[in-house]
C-alpha cells in the first residue's frame, strides 16, 4: 500500500463520528441556548425532536426557549 492510501485510511480512522444520545443532545441544546448559539441548537432540536420542557429541565433559560418556541415540538 502506498503512502497516500495509508494516510487516507488513518485519517478515516481518526475522524469518526461520535455517538450522541438523546440526553446528551438535550444538555447540549440547553448549553447552546444559554450561550446564544441558536443555529446549532436549532439543528439538534429538529434532529432529536426535543420539547421545550426538556430544554428547560436541562437548564436552558426561559427567555431563550420562548424566543425559539416555534421550533420546539408541542
N, C-alpha and C positions, 0 to 999 in steps of 0.2 A: 504494500500500500504506500502511495506517495505521501509527501509531507502535507500537501493541500488537503487530501481526504482525511488524514489524521487530524488536522486542525479543525476541519468542519465537524467531524464526529465528536471531538472533545467539546467543541462549543455547544453542540446539541445536548450533550450530557449535562453541562453546567447551566444551561438556560431553560430548565424545565419549569413548567407552571406549578405554582403552589396550590394546594387544595384549600378551599375556604368553606367552612361550614356556615350554616345559616346564623348561628350565634356569633361567629366571628364577623360576619357581614353586618349584623345589627350593631355590634360595638363599633365597627369601623364607620358606619353611617353616622352614629352619634358623634364620633370624633370629628368627622369631616364637616358635619353641620355646625359644630361649635367653632371650628376653625375657618368657617366661611368658604369652603371648597364645595360649592353646590353642584357643579357639573359632575364631579367624581361621585358625590353622594347620589345624584340622580341615576347614574348608571347602576349602582348597587341596589338602589331601591327598586328599580324596574326589573332588574335581573332576578332578585330574590323575592319580589312581591312583599316587601316589608310594609307593615302598617304603622300608622302614626303612634299608636300606643306603645308598640315595641321600641320605637326610637326614643320615646320619652322615658320609658323604664330603663333604657340603657344609659341615660344621662344627657340626651340632647336637650338643648334649651327650648322652651315652649315657643319663643318667638321664631326660631329657625324652622321649627316644624310647621307652624302656622304659615310661614312665608312659602313653604313648599306643599301646602295642603292639597293642591290639585294633582300632585304626583303620587301621593300615598294611596294605597288601596283602602277601600272603605270597609 
